[in-house]
Amino acid sequence: MFQLVYISSARDPITPEMLEQILTASRRNNAGNQVTGLLVAGERRFLQALEGPEQAVLDTYARIRHDPRHHAMVLLTGRAVEARAFGDWSMAFEQGSDASGQPSLRATVDVLTAPLSDKSLRAHFLGFAELQDKAA
């Protein structure tokens, strides 16, 4: 099992339509390739973990690198893991909150990542969410 975590910036502001397109394609492709993970979106940034068979994860990451909606991609980790951290989530997703009274992104990500035993992986997502909340 292989796990990869990256951060990227969106070339344009992240819209609900953009997210729906990304999630629809990701969930379809990931399910067919045995890739699972978590995508967290801020106002203009994405943090994503992908996991599954190594070549499938690397191929997925390569497709994302060539997606014109992303730029400034930074690979945070790429490593072999003993088990999936995200179970059967073909692509779990969470977006930053707005001023509508919804829970903060950090609070939501805290709940989503609470079951993770990998403290470093959890810290990536919590730190990202906290920064996105401050930027909002």
N, C-alpha and C positions, 0 to 999 in steps of 0.2 A: 504494500500500500504506500502511496506517495502523497504528500501534502505540499501545497504551494500557497503562499500568501503574497499578495501584491497590493500596491496602492497605485491609483492613477487619477489623473485630472480629466474632466470632461472639457472638450473643446468649446462647448456651448453650455448654457445653464441646463441642469437636469430637469426635464419636464416629466409630468406623469405619462405622457405618450411615449417618450424615450424609454422610460423605465418599463412600461408594459411591453414594448418591443423586445427589449433586452431580456426580460424575465421569461417571456413566452419562448423565445429562441433558446435561452439557456436551459430551461426546464426540459424542453423537448430533446435537445442535443445531449444534455447531461444524463438523462434517463437512459438513452440509447447507448451511452458510452460508459455507464456505471460510475459516473462522476457525481459527487455530492459536494455540498459546501454552503457557505453563507456569504451573502452580498449585503453590504451596508453602504448606503449612499448619503452623502451630505449635500450641500448646496451645489458644489462643483467637483466633488471628489468621490471616488469609490474605494472601498477596502473590500477585498474578496479573498476567501479561502476556497481552494479547490482540492479535492482529494479523490483518490481512486487508483486504478492501475496507472503506473508511471507514464507510459506513453500516451494514454488517453488524457491525463492531466496536462502533459506538455503540449499535446496537440491543441487542447482547449485554450491554453495560455497563448499559444502562437496565433490562434484565430483572434483572440481578444487584442493582441498586440497590433494586428493588422486592421482592426476596426477603427474607422476614421473618427468615431465619437470619442476615443480615448487618446491621450497623449501623456507624456511625462510619466510613463510607467516605471515603477520601482519594485523590483522583486525583493521582498522582505525575507522570506524563507522558502526553501525548497528542500525537502528531506523525506527520508523513509520514515514511516510511522507504523506501529504495530496494528492499530485499529483506527477506524474512522472516528473523527470527533463529531461529525454532523449526521451520523446515522443514515437515514434514508431521505434526507432533505435533498431533492434533486437541485434545488437552489432556494434556500431560505433567504428571505429578504427583509430588510428594514430600512426605512428612510428617515432622515432627520425630521424632527417636529417643527411646526411653525408656531405662531402666536395664538393658535386656536384652543389652547388649554390642554392639548394632548400631552402625554408623558414625555419627558425629555428623551432624546435619543439615547443618552447614557443609561437612563433607567430601563429603557426597553432592551437595550443590548445587554445590560447587566442580567436581566431575567433570561434572555436567550442563551447567554454564555455560562450561566451559573453551573450547568452540569459538566462543563469541560474540566477535565482533570489536568490539562496542560495549562499551567499558569501563564506561561509566556504567550501562548496563542490567545488566551482570554485577555491579557494585557494589551495586545495589539488592538483588539476590537474596542475595549473600554477606553483606551487612550484616544483612538480615532473619534469615537462617539463624543467624548468630552470636548475635544477640540472643535468638532462640528457644532455642538451646542453653544460654545462660546462665540463662534463666528456668526451664529444665526441672529 
